[in-house]
Every structure is written in C-alpha cells, then in structure tokens.
Amino acid sequence: MLLIDESADEKAGEQSAGAGRQHNGRLGKIELSQVGVFLSLATPTLSTWLDGELFIPVAWFRPERAKQRAKAEIPPERTFQTKPELAWLMIQRAVANGLAFEAVGMDTLYGHSQKLRADLGQAGIEYYADIPTDT
C-alpha cells in the first residue's frame, strides 16, 4: 500500500526554501515551518519512504520573491502546487516506475481533495481516504 502524508519542521526565519506560516502537525498549530509531502510504501514485511516533494506556499511565487526563490535554488519552472497535487505527482511517478501496490491510503487533508480522488479513480487506483463529513 502507498501512504501519503506530510511532515513539518519548525523554522526560525523565512530564508529556507518554502518556509512560511503554515500548519505544523508536529506542533499542532500554525507556525513558521517548512513542510514536505511524502509517499511511503507499506507491506506486511517492509515500510519505506519512496518519494518526497517540498511544499512551497503560494506566497513564495509572488513576483517580489523571485530573488528569494532563486537564492533558495527553487527551479524557475516550478509553479505553485497544492499538497494533493504534489501527492498525485508522486503517485504517478511510482506507477511510471512500475512499483507494485494495491491501494493508496491518505488522511483528511488529501481525502478532502475531490480532484485527487477523481484522478485516482480515473487511473483505476483503489484508495482509502479520510473524507470530512462536510465534503
């Protein structure tokens, strides 16, 4: 099974690529943090991290932050992508690389994304997602 989740590190300033005031699950609150979205593989005998993408908040893509993006070595072709969009990219890479898995599991943040669920469904990928009752 593939598992999608994120992890955050608290930061002291906004110089680190993607750092900004955002939800930090480790702290349980909105804090100046850097967040990564990760894809793991879990089998009955193995659990391993497969892929990861840095989440870069939309504020980093404002024109006035172009120098900061360049200094942080964020590729100029990179555009804003939501966490579910980053998750879908990693799932697509796993499929393209021929990784065998039976389903994808995700928490509410990703289960809330109608687009991610639709993409998984269209690709014929079984998934298990926490979906908020108001979705």
A tleap script that builds the chain and sets N, CA, C and O, in Angstrom:
source leaprc.protein.ff14SB
mol = sequence {
  NMET LEU LEU ILE ASP GLU SER ALA ASP GLU
  LYS ALA GLY GLU GLN SER ALA GLY ALA GLY
  ARG GLN HIE ASN GLY ARG LEU GLY LYS ILE
  GLU LEU SER GLN VAL GLY VAL PHE LEU SER
  LEU ALA THR PRO THR LEU SER THR TRP LEU
  ASP GLY GLU LEU PHE ILE PRO VAL ALA TRP
  PHE ARG PRO GLU ARG ALA LYS GLN ARG ALA
  LYS ALA GLU ILE PRO PRO GLU ARG THR PHE
  GLN THR LYS PRO GLU LEU ALA TRP LEU MET
  ILE GLN ARG ALA VAL ALA ASN GLY LEU ALA
  PHE GLU ALA VAL GLY MET ASP THR LEU TYR
  GLY HIE SER GLN LYS LEU ARG ALA ASP LEU
  GLY GLN ALA GLY ILE GLU TYR TYR ALA ASP
  ILE PRO THR ASP CTHR
}
set mol.1.N position { 0.838 -1.171 0.000 }
set mol.1.CA position { 0.000 0.000 0.000 }
set mol.1.C position { 0.889 1.243 0.000 }
set mol.1.O position { 1.897 1.302 0.704 }
set mol.2.N position { 0.501 2.221 -0.795 }
set mol.2.CA position { 1.180 3.513 -0.767 }
set mol.2.C position { 0.474 4.391 0.256 }
set mol.2.O position { -0.753 4.372 0.358 }
set mol.3.N position { 1.242 5.151 1.005 }
set mol.3.CA position { 0.692 6.060 2.007 }
set mol.3.C position { 1.176 7.467 1.724 }
set mol.3.O position { 2.359 7.692 1.466 }
set mol.4.N position { 0.251 8.412 1.776 }
set mol.4.CA position { 0.568 9.824 1.564 }
set mol.4.C position { 0.434 10.543 2.893 }
set mol.4.O position { -0.558 10.378 3.603 }
set mol.5.N position { 1.433 11.338 3.220 }
set mol.5.CA position { 1.361 12.149 4.439 }
set mol.5.C position { 2.364 13.279 4.316 }
set mol.5.O position { 3.117 13.353 3.345 }
set mol.6.N position { 2.368 14.135 5.282 }
set mol.6.CA position { 3.305 15.251 5.285 }
set mol.6.C position { 4.012 15.320 6.621 }
set mol.6.O position { 3.589 14.722 7.610 }
set mol.7.N position { 5.096 16.064 6.620 }
set mol.7.CA position { 5.858 16.283 7.836 }
set mol.7.C position { 6.396 17.702 7.786 }
set mol.7.O position { 6.734 18.213 6.719 }
set mol.8.N position { 6.471 18.331 8.952 }
set mol.8.CA position { 6.905 19.729 9.008 }
set mol.8.C position { 8.048 19.907 9.987 }
set mol.8.O position { 8.160 19.187 10.980 }
set mol.9.N position { 8.896 20.881 9.688 }
set mol.9.CA position { 9.982 21.282 10.580 }
set mol.9.C position { 9.813 22.763 10.887 }
set mol.9.O position { 9.610 23.576 9.986 }
set mol.10.N position { 9.897 23.100 12.157 }
set mol.10.CA position { 9.818 24.490 12.568 }
set mol.10.C position { 11.065 25.227 12.088 }
set mol.10.O position { 12.167 24.681 12.127 }
set mol.11.N position { 10.889 26.453 11.641 }
set mol.11.CA position { 11.991 27.282 11.157 }
set mol.11.C position { 12.045 28.586 11.941 }
set mol.11.O position { 11.032 29.059 12.457 }
set mol.12.N position { 13.239 29.158 12.023 }
set mol.12.CA position { 13.418 30.414 12.756 }
set mol.12.C position { 13.193 31.621 11.849 }
set mol.12.O position { 12.885 32.708 12.338 }
set mol.13.N position { 13.341 31.448 10.541 }
set mol.13.CA position { 13.168 32.547 9.593 }
set mol.13.C position { 12.655 32.021 8.272 }
set mol.13.O position { 12.502 30.814 8.089 }
set mol.14.N position { 12.388 32.934 7.350 }
set mol.14.CA position { 11.811 32.561 6.061 }
set mol.14.C position { 12.856 32.379 4.963 }
set mol.14.O position { 12.515 32.420 3.782 }
set mol.15.N position { 14.128 32.179 5.332 }
set mol.15.CA position { 15.164 32.005 4.323 }
set mol.15.C position { 15.185 30.591 3.744 }
set mol.15.O position { 15.606 30.409 2.601 }
set mol.16.N position { 14.746 29.595 4.498 }
set mol.16.CA position { 14.721 28.222 3.998 }
set mol.16.C position { 13.652 28.104 2.919 }
set mol.16.O position { 12.570 28.678 3.045 }
set mol.17.N position { 13.955 27.363 1.863 }
set mol.17.CA position { 13.015 27.198 0.747 }
set mol.17.C position { 11.664 26.730 1.259 }
set mol.17.O position { 11.571 25.741 1.985 }
set mol.18.N position { 10.616 27.450 0.873 }
set mol.18.CA position { 9.267 27.069 1.233 }
set mol.18.C position { 8.834 27.395 2.649 }
set mol.18.O position { 7.705 27.086 3.030 }
set mol.19.N position { 9.699 28.009 3.434 }
set mol.19.CA position { 9.324 28.323 4.817 }
set mol.19.C position { 8.232 29.390 4.839 }
set mol.19.O position { 8.257 30.343 4.060 }
set mol.20.N position { 7.289 29.210 5.736 }
set mol.20.CA position { 6.206 30.177 5.888 }
set mol.20.C position { 5.303 29.758 7.029 }
set mol.20.O position { 5.448 28.672 7.590 }
set mol.21.N position { 4.373 30.627 7.364 }
set mol.21.CA position { 3.412 30.303 8.416 }
set mol.21.C position { 2.406 29.324 7.826 }
set mol.21.O position { 1.599 29.676 6.966 }
set mol.22.N position { 2.477 28.091 8.308 }
set mol.22.CA position { 1.606 27.033 7.816 }
set mol.22.C position { 1.424 25.987 8.903 }
set mol.22.O position { 2.120 26.004 9.918 }
set mol.23.N position { 0.479 25.073 8.680 }
set mol.23.CA position { 0.194 24.068 9.699 }
set mol.23.C position { 1.392 23.157 9.900 }
set mol.23.O position { 1.955 22.624 8.945 }
set mol.24.N position { 1.768 22.991 11.149 }
set mol.24.CA position { 2.841 22.085 11.532 }
set mol.24.C position { 2.219 21.020 12.428 }
set mol.24.O position { 1.917 21.269 13.595 }
set mol.25.N position { 2.032 19.829 11.863 }
set mol.25.CA position { 1.393 18.748 12.603 }
set mol.25.C position { 2.151 18.331 13.843 }
set mol.25.O position { 1.544 17.914 14.829 }
set mol.26.N position { 3.462 18.435 13.811 }
set mol.26.CA position { 4.263 18.078 14.988 }
set mol.26.C position { 3.969 18.994 16.171 }
set mol.26.O position { 3.977 18.571 17.327 }
set mol.27.N position { 3.706 20.271 15.845 }
set mol.27.CA position { 3.417 21.242 16.894 }
set mol.27.C position { 1.921 21.375 17.152 }
set mol.27.O position { 1.505 21.876 18.196 }
set mol.28.N position { 1.112 20.921 16.190 }
set mol.28.CA position { -0.336 21.012 16.330 }
set mol.28.C position { -0.882 22.411 16.166 }
set mol.28.O position { -1.938 22.734 16.710 }
set mol.29.N position { -0.170 23.253 15.414 }
set mol.29.CA position { -0.627 24.628 15.223 }
set mol.29.C position { 0.028 25.242 13.987 }
set mol.29.O position { 0.928 24.660 13.381 }
set mol.30.N position { -0.455 26.441 13.632 }
set mol.30.CA position { 0.139 27.215 12.543 }
set mol.30.C position { 1.406 27.847 13.092 }
set mol.30.O position { 1.380 28.529 14.117 }
set mol.31.N position { 2.520 27.613 12.397 }
set mol.31.CA position { 3.813 28.118 12.859 }
set mol.31.C position { 4.712 28.303 11.642 }
set mol.31.O position { 4.456 27.727 10.584 }
set mol.32.N position { 5.757 29.101 11.791 }
set mol.32.CA position { 6.741 29.265 10.727 }
set mol.32.C position { 7.429 27.908 10.531 }
set mol.32.O position { 8.169 27.442 11.398 }
set mol.33.N position { 7.172 27.290 9.386 }
set mol.33.CA position { 7.630 25.921 9.158 }
set mol.33.C position { 7.951 25.682 7.689 }
set mol.33.O position { 7.586 26.460 6.807 }
set mol.34.N position { 8.639 24.588 7.469 }
set mol.34.CA position { 8.910 24.054 6.144 }
set mol.34.C position { 8.213 22.691 6.112 }
set mol.34.O position { 8.386 21.889 7.030 }
set mol.35.N position { 7.421 22.421 5.057 }
set mol.35.CA position { 6.598 21.211 5.005 }
set mol.35.C position { 6.943 20.391 3.770 }
set mol.35.O position { 7.078 20.920 2.666 }
set mol.36.N position { 7.078 19.101 3.980 }
set mol.36.CA position { 7.280 18.170 2.881 }
set mol.36.C position { 6.105 17.221 2.779 }
set mol.36.O position { 5.515 16.837 3.789 }
set mol.37.N position { 5.763 16.840 1.548 }
set mol.37.CA position { 4.744 15.831 1.296 }
set mol.37.C position { 5.499 14.564 0.923 }
set mol.37.O position { 6.423 14.603 0.110 }
set mol.38.N position { 5.105 13.433 1.520 }
set mol.38.CA position { 5.872 12.201 1.344 }
set mol.38.C position { 4.998 11.043 0.896 }
set mol.38.O position { 3.812 10.974 1.216 }
set mol.39.N position { 5.613 10.135 0.147 }
set mol.39.CA position { 4.971 8.915 -0.303 }
set mol.39.C position { 5.774 7.739 0.238 }
set mol.39.O position { 6.979 7.640 0.009 }
set mol.40.N position { 5.101 6.857 0.951 }
set mol.40.CA position { 5.747 5.681 1.535 }
set mol.40.C position { 5.082 4.421 1.006 }
set mol.40.O position { 3.942 4.443 0.542 }
set mol.41.N position { 5.818 3.332 1.085 }
set mol.41.CA position { 5.300 2.015 0.735 }
set mol.41.C position { 5.264 1.180 2.002 }
set mol.41.O position { 6.255 1.097 2.727 }
set mol.42.N position { 4.120 0.561 2.269 }
set mol.42.CA position { 3.976 -0.320 3.423 }
set mol.42.C position { 3.513 -1.687 2.934 }
set mol.42.O position { 2.517 -1.800 2.220 }
set mol.43.N position { 4.247 -2.718 3.327 }
set mol.43.CA position { 3.883 -4.102 3.019 }
set mol.43.C position { 3.850 -4.851 4.350 }
set mol.43.O position { 4.200 -4.278 5.381 }
set mol.44.N position { 3.438 -6.116 4.349 }
set mol.44.CA position { 3.448 -6.860 5.612 }
set mol.44.C position { 4.843 -6.993 6.233 }
set mol.44.O position { 4.965 -7.225 7.436 }
set mol.45.N position { 5.896 -6.849 5.416 }
set mol.45.CA position { 7.251 -7.037 5.949 }
set mol.45.C position { 8.144 -5.807 5.837 }
set mol.45.O position { 9.286 -5.838 6.296 }
set mol.46.N position { 7.647 -4.718 5.235 }
set mol.46.CA position { 8.503 -3.582 4.944 }
set mol.46.C position { 7.707 -2.288 4.984 }
set mol.46.O position { 6.545 -2.251 4.579 }
set mol.47.N position { 8.330 -1.245 5.467 }
set mol.47.CA position { 7.774 0.098 5.382 }
set mol.47.C position { 8.928 1.022 5.040 }
set mol.47.O position { 9.919 1.084 5.767 }
set mol.48.N position { 8.799 1.747 3.922 }
set mol.48.CA position { 9.908 2.596 3.491 }
set mol.48.C position { 9.401 3.848 2.792 }
set mol.48.O position { 8.357 3.840 2.140 }
set mol.49.N position { 10.154 4.906 2.941 }
set mol.49.CA position { 9.872 6.170 2.266 }
set mol.49.C position { 10.308 6.030 0.819 }
set mol.49.O position { 11.418 5.571 0.552 }
set mol.50.N position { 9.447 6.421 -0.126 }
set mol.50.CA position { 9.746 6.308 -1.550 }
set mol.50.C position { 10.056 7.633 -2.224 }
set mol.50.O position { 10.953 7.712 -3.063 }
set mol.51.N position { 9.323 8.667 -1.865 }
set mol.51.CA position { 9.412 9.909 -2.623 }
set mol.51.C position { 8.991 11.060 -1.719 }
set mol.51.O position { 8.299 10.857 -0.721 }
set mol.52.N position { 9.401 12.235 -2.065 }
set mol.52.CA position { 9.019 13.418 -1.307 }
set mol.52.C position { 9.094 14.664 -2.154 }
set mol.52.O position { 9.893 14.742 -3.088 }
set mol.53.N position { 8.274 15.632 -1.836 }
set mol.53.CA position { 8.257 16.923 -2.517 }
set mol.53.C position { 8.118 18.020 -1.468 }
set mol.53.O position { 7.319 17.910 -0.538 }
set mol.54.N position { 8.894 19.058 -1.629 }
set mol.54.CA position { 8.774 20.219 -0.755 }
set mol.54.C position { 7.513 20.991 -1.133 }
set mol.54.O position { 7.313 21.332 -2.299 }
set mol.55.N position { 6.670 21.263 -0.150 }
set mol.55.CA position { 5.509 22.120 -0.376 }
set mol.55.C position { 5.996 23.559 -0.278 }
set mol.55.O position { 6.607 23.957 0.714 }
set mol.56.N position { 5.720 24.327 -1.315 }
set mol.56.CA position { 6.124 25.734 -1.335 }
set mol.56.C position { 4.851 26.579 -1.342 }
set mol.56.O position { 4.103 26.561 -2.319 }
set mol.57.N position { 4.598 27.320 -0.258 }
set mol.57.CA position { 3.374 28.126 -0.170 }
set mol.57.C position { 3.254 29.125 -1.320 }
set mol.57.O position { 4.251 29.586 -1.877 }
set mol.58.N position { 2.022 29.439 -1.653 }
set mol.58.CA position { 1.732 30.331 -2.778 }
set mol.58.C position { 2.454 31.675 -2.639 }
set mol.58.O position { 2.832 32.267 -3.650 }
set mol.59.N position { 2.653 32.165 -1.423 }
set mol.59.CA position { 3.328 33.457 -1.222 }
set mol.59.C position { 4.730 33.470 -1.825 }
set mol.59.O position { 5.222 34.524 -2.228 }
set mol.60.N position { 5.370 32.314 -1.887 }
set mol.60.CA position { 6.712 32.236 -2.460 }
set mol.60.C position { 6.718 32.495 -3.971 }
set mol.60.O position { 7.779 32.731 -4.548 }
set mol.61.N position { 5.564 32.455 -4.609 }
set mol.61.CA position { 5.501 32.637 -6.059 }
set mol.61.C position { 5.086 34.042 -6.464 }
set mol.61.O position { 4.843 34.310 -7.641 }
set mol.62.N position { 5.005 34.932 -5.495 }
set mol.62.CA position { 4.745 36.334 -5.823 }
set mol.62.C position { 5.973 36.915 -6.528 }
set mol.62.O position { 7.102 36.542 -6.207 }
set mol.63.N position { 5.766 37.815 -7.478 }
set mol.63.CA position { 6.898 38.378 -8.232 }
set mol.63.C position { 7.989 38.977 -7.352 }
set mol.63.O position { 9.172 38.853 -7.671 }
set mol.64.N position { 7.615 39.624 -6.250 }
set mol.64.CA position { 8.608 40.266 -5.384 }
set mol.64.C position { 9.502 39.262 -4.650 }
set mol.64.O position { 10.469 39.659 -4.000 }
set mol.65.N position { 9.190 37.976 -4.746 }
set mol.65.CA position { 10.017 36.966 -4.075 }
set mol.65.C position { 10.868 36.162 -5.067 }
set mol.65.O position { 11.429 35.126 -4.710 }
set mol.66.N position { 10.960 36.638 -6.293 }
set mol.66.CA position { 11.737 35.931 -7.321 }
set mol.66.C position { 13.198 35.764 -6.898 }
set mol.66.O position { 13.775 34.694 -7.092 }
set mol.67.N position { 13.797 36.799 -6.328 }
set mol.67.CA position { 15.199 36.703 -5.892 }
set mol.67.C position { 15.355 35.674 -4.775 }
set mol.67.O position { 16.329 34.921 -4.746 }
set mol.68.N position { 14.390 35.649 -3.858 }
set mol.68.CA position { 14.441 34.686 -2.759 }
set mol.68.C position { 14.299 33.255 -3.297 }
set mol.68.O position { 14.972 32.344 -2.817 }
set mol.69.N position { 13.416 33.056 -4.300 }
set mol.69.CA position { 13.284 31.726 -4.913 }
set mol.69.C position { 14.592 31.306 -5.563 }
set mol.69.O position { 15.023 30.161 -5.427 }
set mol.70.N position { 15.221 32.236 -6.268 }
set mol.70.CA position { 16.490 31.924 -6.931 }
set mol.70.C position { 17.576 31.607 -5.903 }
set mol.70.O position { 18.346 30.664 -6.083 }
set mol.71.N position { 17.637 32.386 -4.837 }
set mol.71.CA position { 18.641 32.153 -3.797 }
set mol.71.C position { 18.437 30.792 -3.131 }
set mol.71.O position { 19.408 30.135 -2.755 }
set mol.72.N position { 17.175 30.366 -2.985 }
set mol.72.CA position { 16.858 29.068 -2.373 }
set mol.72.C position { 16.953 27.934 -3.400 }
set mol.72.O position { 16.663 26.780 -3.084 }
set mol.73.N position { 17.357 28.264 -4.616 }
set mol.73.CA position { 17.532 27.298 -5.711 }
set mol.73.C position { 16.248 26.559 -6.071 }
set mol.73.O position { 16.269 25.377 -6.412 }
set mol.74.N position { 15.139 27.273 -5.990 }
set mol.74.CA position { 13.872 26.727 -6.471 }
set mol.74.C position { 13.879 26.897 -7.987 }
set mol.74.O position { 14.027 28.016 -8.476 }
set mol.75.N position { 13.721 25.812 -8.737 }
set mol.75.CA position { 13.786 25.912 -10.197 }
set mol.75.C position { 12.803 26.955 -10.736 }
set mol.75.O position { 11.666 27.028 -10.270 }
set mol.76.N position { 13.228 27.756 -11.708 }
set mol.76.CA position { 12.352 28.818 -12.222 }
set mol.76.C position { 11.064 28.293 -12.849 }
set mol.76.O position { 10.071 29.018 -12.911 }
set mol.77.N position { 11.065 27.039 -13.316 }
set mol.77.CA position { 9.852 26.485 -13.928 }
set mol.77.C position { 8.842 25.980 -12.890 }
set mol.77.O position { 7.710 25.642 -13.235 }
set mol.78.N position { 9.255 25.932 -11.631 }
set mol.78.CA position { 8.356 25.450 -10.574 }
set mol.78.C position { 7.235 26.453 -10.366 }
set mol.78.O position { 7.474 27.658 -10.301 }
set mol.79.N position { 6.029 25.958 -10.263 }
set mol.79.CA position { 4.860 26.793 -10.003 }
set mol.79.C position { 4.194 26.300 -8.721 }
set mol.79.O position { 4.529 25.232 -8.207 }
set mol.80.N position { 3.263 27.076 -8.220 }
set mol.80.CA position { 2.555 26.658 -7.018 }
set mol.80.C position { 1.786 25.372 -7.280 }
set mol.80.O position { 1.103 25.233 -8.295 }
set mol.81.N position { 1.908 24.441 -6.353 }
set mol.81.CA position { 1.147 23.192 -6.398 }
set mol.81.C position { 0.640 22.908 -4.992 }
set mol.81.O position { 1.368 23.067 -4.012 }
set mol.82.N position { -0.606 22.489 -4.909 }
set mol.82.CA position { -1.180 22.133 -3.611 }
set mol.82.C position { -0.545 20.826 -3.131 }
set mol.82.O position { 0.104 20.117 -3.900 }
set mol.83.N position { -0.742 20.528 -1.869 }
set mol.83.CA position { -0.227 19.265 -1.330 }
set mol.83.C position { -0.853 18.058 -2.032 }
set mol.83.O position { -0.127 17.114 -2.345 }
set mol.84.N position { -2.174 18.040 -2.296 }
set mol.84.CA position { -2.733 16.917 -3.056 }
set mol.84.C position { -2.170 16.817 -4.476 }
set mol.84.O position { -2.005 15.711 -4.993 }
set mol.85.N position { -1.876 17.944 -5.110 }
set mol.85.CA position { -1.258 17.899 -6.443 }
set mol.85.C position { 0.135 17.279 -6.373 }
set mol.85.O position { 0.509 16.494 -7.244 }
set mol.86.N position { 0.900 17.626 -5.344 }
set mol.86.CA position { 2.221 17.019 -5.169 }
set mol.86.C position { 2.094 15.518 -4.914 }
set mol.86.O position { 2.888 14.728 -5.425 }
set mol.87.N position { 1.094 15.130 -4.123 }
set mol.87.CA position { 0.871 13.702 -3.859 }
set mol.87.C position { 0.580 12.966 -5.166 }
set mol.87.O position { 1.120 11.884 -5.399 }
set mol.88.N position { -0.264 13.540 -6.015 }
set mol.88.CA position { -0.610 12.896 -7.286 }
set mol.88.C position { 0.629 12.746 -8.179 }
set mol.88.O position { 0.794 11.720 -8.840 }
set mol.89.N position { 1.487 13.750 -8.201 }
set mol.89.CA position { 2.733 13.643 -8.982 }
set mol.89.C position { 3.570 12.454 -8.525 }
set mol.89.O position { 4.105 11.712 -9.348 }
set mol.90.N position { 3.682 12.275 -7.212 }
set mol.90.CA position { 4.484 11.172 -6.685 }
set mol.90.C position { 3.845 9.816 -6.974 }
set mol.90.O position { 4.545 8.848 -7.270 }
set mol.91.N position { 2.516 9.746 -6.886 }
set mol.91.CA position { 1.825 8.502 -7.221 }
set mol.91.C position { 2.055 8.170 -8.691 }
set mol.91.O position { 2.312 7.016 -9.033 }
set mol.92.N position { 1.964 9.167 -9.558 }
set mol.92.CA position { 2.205 8.950 -10.981 }
set mol.92.C position { 3.636 8.455 -11.232 }
set mol.92.O position { 3.850 7.580 -12.072 }
set mol.93.N position { 4.603 9.006 -10.516 }
set mol.93.CA position { 5.984 8.545 -10.676 }
set mol.93.C position { 6.129 7.095 -10.233 }
set mol.93.O position { 6.833 6.316 -10.876 }
set mol.94.N position { 5.463 6.727 -9.133 }
set mol.94.CA position { 5.527 5.341 -8.652 }
set mol.94.C position { 4.950 4.393 -9.705 }
set mol.94.O position { 5.527 3.340 -9.975 }
set mol.95.N position { 3.828 4.759 -10.291 }
set mol.95.CA position { 3.203 3.937 -11.336 }
set mol.95.C position { 4.124 3.852 -12.548 }
set mol.95.O position { 4.335 2.767 -13.089 }
set mol.96.N position { 4.674 4.989 -12.980 }
set mol.96.CA position { 5.557 5.012 -14.155 }
set mol.96.C position { 6.803 4.171 -13.942 }
set mol.96.O position { 7.357 3.627 -14.897 }
set mol.97.N position { 7.250 4.059 -12.689 }
set mol.97.CA position { 8.426 3.248 -12.377 }
set mol.97.C position { 8.094 1.776 -12.155 }
set mol.97.O position { 8.974 0.985 -11.815 }
set mol.98.N position { 6.833 1.407 -12.346 }
set mol.98.CA position { 6.437 0.009 -12.246 }
set mol.98.C position { 6.312 -0.516 -10.831 }
set mol.98.O position { 6.360 -1.728 -10.621 }
set mol.99.N position { 6.153 0.362 -9.856 }
set mol.99.CA position { 6.027 -0.083 -8.471 }
set mol.99.C position { 4.709 -0.835 -8.278 }
set mol.99.O position { 3.646 -0.340 -8.652 }
set mol.100.N position { 4.783 -2.013 -7.701 }
set mol.100.CA position { 3.581 -2.814 -7.434 }
set mol.100.C position { 2.976 -2.396 -6.094 }
set mol.100.O position { 3.661 -2.388 -5.071 }
set mol.101.N position { 1.701 -2.052 -6.109 }
set mol.101.CA position { 0.970 -1.730 -4.886 }
set mol.101.C position { -0.503 -1.999 -5.153 }
set mol.101.O position { -0.944 -2.046 -6.302 }
set mol.102.N position { -1.252 -2.175 -4.076 }
set mol.102.CA position { -2.671 -2.499 -4.214 }
set mol.102.C position { -3.598 -1.313 -4.015 }
set mol.102.O position { -4.694 -1.281 -4.575 }
set mol.103.N position { -3.170 -0.335 -3.222 }
set mol.103.CA position { -4.044 0.796 -2.920 }
set mol.103.C position { -3.214 1.953 -2.377 }
set mol.103.O position { -2.023 1.815 -2.097 }
set mol.104.N position { -3.872 3.086 -2.239 }
set mol.104.CA position { -3.268 4.292 -1.676 }
set mol.104.C position { -4.076 4.685 -0.446 }
set mol.104.O position { -5.307 4.689 -0.485 }
set mol.105.N position { -3.394 5.014 0.637 }
set mol.105.CA position { -4.050 5.485 1.853 }
set mol.105.C position { -3.678 6.923 2.126 }
set mol.105.O position { -2.547 7.340 1.879 }
set mol.106.N position { -4.647 7.694 2.645 }
set mol.106.CA position { -4.394 9.119 2.889 }
set mol.106.C position { -5.289 9.644 3.995 }
set mol.106.O position { -6.361 9.099 4.259 }
set mol.107.N position { -4.834 10.707 4.635 }
set mol.107.CA position { -5.626 11.325 5.687 }
set mol.107.C position { -6.585 12.357 5.107 }
set mol.107.O position { -6.711 12.489 3.889 }
set mol.108.N position { -7.251 13.076 5.982 }
set mol.108.CA position { -8.302 14.012 5.588 }
set mol.108.C position { -7.827 15.114 4.653 }
set mol.108.O position { -8.557 15.502 3.740 }
set mol.109.N position { -6.624 15.623 4.861 }
set mol.109.CA position { -6.134 16.704 4.000 }
set mol.109.C position { -6.182 16.281 2.538 }
set mol.109.O position { -6.605 17.056 1.680 }
set mol.110.N position { -5.759 15.073 2.253 }
set mol.110.CA position { -5.709 14.573 0.879 }
set mol.110.C position { -7.060 14.005 0.462 }
set mol.110.O position { -7.455 14.141 -0.696 }
set mol.111.N position { -7.774 13.370 1.392 }
set mol.111.CA position { -9.095 12.832 1.097 }
set mol.111.C position { -10.108 13.915 0.776 }
set mol.111.O position { -11.092 13.663 0.080 }
set mol.112.N position { -9.876 15.109 1.275 }
set mol.112.CA position { -10.749 16.252 1.006 }
set mol.112.C position { -10.662 16.693 -0.451 }
set mol.112.O position { -11.584 17.334 -0.955 }
set mol.113.N position { -9.586 16.365 -1.124 }
set mol.113.CA position { -9.362 16.807 -2.499 }
set mol.113.C position { -10.168 15.958 -3.485 }
set mol.113.O position { -9.829 14.807 -3.762 }
set mol.114.N position { -11.230 16.550 -4.000 }
set mol.114.CA position { -12.059 15.857 -4.993 }
set mol.114.C position { -11.236 15.535 -6.234 }
set mol.114.O position { -11.419 14.480 -6.841 }
set mol.115.N position { -10.335 16.431 -6.615 }
set mol.115.CA position { -9.504 16.216 -7.795 }
set mol.115.C position { -8.582 15.013 -7.609 }
set mol.115.O position { -8.462 14.185 -8.512 }
set mol.116.N position { -7.932 14.906 -6.459 }
set mol.116.CA position { -7.054 13.768 -6.219 }
set mol.116.C position { -7.852 12.466 -6.246 }
set mol.116.O position { -7.424 11.486 -6.855 }
set mol.117.N position { -9.005 12.454 -5.588 }
set mol.117.CA position { -9.831 11.247 -5.600 }
set mol.117.C position { -10.283 10.900 -7.006 }
set mol.117.O position { -10.315 9.725 -7.373 }
set mol.118.N position { -10.638 11.917 -7.806 }
set mol.118.CA position { -11.056 11.682 -9.193 }
set mol.118.C position { -9.892 11.155 -10.031 }
set mol.118.O position { -10.071 10.238 -10.832 }
set mol.119.N position { -8.701 11.729 -9.851 }
set mol.119.CA position { -7.523 11.260 -10.592 }
set mol.119.C position { -7.225 9.805 -10.270 }
set mol.119.O position { -6.934 9.014 -11.168 }
set mol.120.N position { -7.296 9.449 -8.994 }
set mol.120.CA position { -7.060 8.060 -8.580 }
set mol.120.C position { -8.110 7.142 -9.201 }
set mol.120.O position { -7.785 6.073 -9.718 }
set mol.121.N position { -9.365 7.567 -9.145 }
set mol.121.CA position { -10.448 6.766 -9.722 }
set mol.121.C position { -10.291 6.571 -11.218 }
set mol.121.O position { -10.462 5.462 -11.724 }
set mol.122.N position { -9.966 7.647 -11.932 }
set mol.122.CA position { -9.782 7.563 -13.383 }
set mol.122.C position { -8.611 6.668 -13.750 }
set mol.122.O position { -8.625 6.021 -14.797 }
set mol.123.N position { -7.592 6.627 -12.888 }
set mol.123.CA position { -6.421 5.784 -13.139 }
set mol.123.C position { -6.668 4.336 -12.697 }
set mol.123.O position { -5.809 3.472 -12.878 }
set mol.124.N position { -7.840 4.079 -12.120 }
set mol.124.CA position { -8.148 2.726 -11.656 }
set mol.124.C position { -7.371 2.327 -10.413 }
set mol.124.O position { -7.136 1.143 -10.171 }
set mol.125.N position { -6.975 3.315 -9.629 }
set mol.125.CA position { -6.203 3.048 -8.410 }
set mol.125.C position { -7.154 3.045 -7.212 }
set mol.125.O position { -7.837 4.035 -6.948 }
set mol.126.N position { -7.189 1.942 -6.507 }
set mol.126.CA position { -8.000 1.838 -5.293 }
set mol.126.C position { -7.390 2.748 -4.231 }
set mol.126.O position { -6.168 2.849 -4.115 }
set mol.127.N position { -8.249 3.409 -3.460 }
set mol.127.CA position { -7.733 4.271 -2.406 }
set mol.127.C position { -8.623 4.213 -1.181 }
set mol.127.O position { -9.811 3.901 -1.259 }
set mol.128.N position { -8.010 4.526 -0.040 }
set mol.128.CA position { -8.703 4.623 1.236 }
set mol.128.C position { -8.357 5.987 1.805 }
set mol.128.O position { -7.197 6.286 2.088 }
set mol.129.N position { -9.391 6.811 1.966 }
set mol.129.CA position { -9.161 8.197 2.373 }
set mol.129.C position { -10.103 8.600 3.479 }
set mol.129.O position { -11.284 8.255 3.463 }
set mol.130.N position { -9.572 9.334 4.444 }
set mol.130.CA position { -10.457 10.007 5.393 }
set mol.130.C position { -11.068 11.175 4.636 }
set mol.130.O position { -10.357 11.994 4.054 }
set mol.131.N position { -12.375 11.240 4.649 }
set mol.131.CA position { -13.076 12.315 3.936 }
set mol.131.C position { -13.965 13.030 4.935 }
set mol.131.O position { -14.808 12.399 5.571 }
set mol.132.N position { -13.789 14.353 5.086 }
set mol.132.CA position { -14.601 15.094 6.050 }
set mol.132.C position { -16.094 14.953 5.767 }
set mol.132.O position { -16.496 14.845 4.609 }
set mol.133.N position { -16.903 14.952 6.796 }
set mol.133.CA position { -18.346 14.805 6.618 }
set mol.133.C position { -18.962 15.950 5.836 }
set mol.133.O position { -20.040 15.790 5.264 }
set mol.134.N position { -18.294 17.122 5.796 }
set mol.134.CA position { -18.834 18.256 5.053 }
set mol.134.C position { -18.378 18.282 3.594 }
set mol.134.O position { -18.597 19.267 2.888 }
set mol.135.N position { -17.738 17.189 3.142 }
set mol.135.CA position { -17.269 17.121 1.739 }
set mol.135.C position { -18.333 16.453 0.890 }
set mol.135.O position { -18.149 16.293 -0.317 }
savepdb mol mol.pdb
quit
